[in-house]
Amino acid sequence: MKKITSLGMALALVFLVGCENAPKTQKSSRFLLDTIVTLEAECDEQTLNEAFSLCSDLENLLSKTKKQSDVYKLNKGGKYTLVKDDTLKIIERSLYYSQLSNGLFDITVCPVSNLWDFEGTALPDKKEIAEALKNVTYENIKTDGNYVSLNGSKIDLGGIAKGYIADKLLSFFKEKNIKSGIINLGGNVIVFGGEEKNVGIKKPFSDNEISATLKIKNKAVVTSGIYERFIEKDNIIYHHILNPKTGYGAQTDLYSATVIGDTSLDCDALSTVCILLGKEKAEKLIEKTENTEAVFIDKNGKISHTSGIYGKNNYFYLRG
């Protein structure tokens, strides 16, 4: 399952052209969520600082490593644990995508993902993976109001948390009557208000080369790619989007999947699901999902997209 990427990792999405700054436009970048977070909005400096504080607060709530977080407490506790509304919403939405994908999207893959060190070169022991898989099942997660029990499993929200945080930032800006801006959480992008923006989809395994360019307005865009974090050994790529049934990176025909939709949370989860499903099944899923489109790059480097997207002059546009 996709984790929050580190600073050194190449971003899946790259902004190609930004609009000229209006007099009241503020733009700033900070290291949060183990990545570079860039916020740009027509607001004062205080509002932008408050947005970064919100981002930090949510990271402290949802991180699996911070001892004060809900996720840390859930992973340590054996009984029902009281969690905040934000945590509950993410868990419930995660369970929806687990059911939708027949268990391929599974936040309880945490014990397996903990065995993989994608900063190094060594592979986990097969026996350790097999042992860790015993408690990997989303069906262990039970909720009762704001109380959650994992029943022996452990969770990692890295495959969906950034999307949720991006959506919360959008809600924050709208509550402040901010008319336009760009939210970029290390490649999880939301463009709201103003003019269309150009969002580039990175060429897999390249140094920020662009494979395709999207024209986006009032949409979220999220890419999952097997090139973001991986170990290459004996000409085999072991990547970080783990199949919870095998404990290894999903072996499908996709290098990357970029999902465009109304919420970053859903795009975040769906982009991971697409990689796990492979191109044919992923395309069918996206075609059935309302107000959602996708761009795929397969292992031959071929770019394809769903029916709600069309190409013109080397750009991709949403229909309608």
Secondary structure, DSSP 8 states (H G I E B T S, - for coil): ------TTS--SEEEEE-----TTEEEEEEEETTEEEEEEEES-HHHHHHHHHHHHHHHHHH-SS-TTSHHHHHHH-SS-EE--HHHHHHHHHHHHHHHHTTTSS-GGGHHHHTT--TTSS----HHHHHHHGGG--GGG-EEETTEEE-TT-----TTTHHHHHHHHHHHHHHHTT---EEEEETTEEEEESSS-EEEEEE-TTSSS-EEEEEEESSEEEEEEETTSSEEEETTEEEESSB-TTTSSB--SSEEEEEEEES-HHHHHHHHHHHHHH-HHHHHHHHHHSTT-EEEEEETT--EEE-TTEEEETTEEEE--
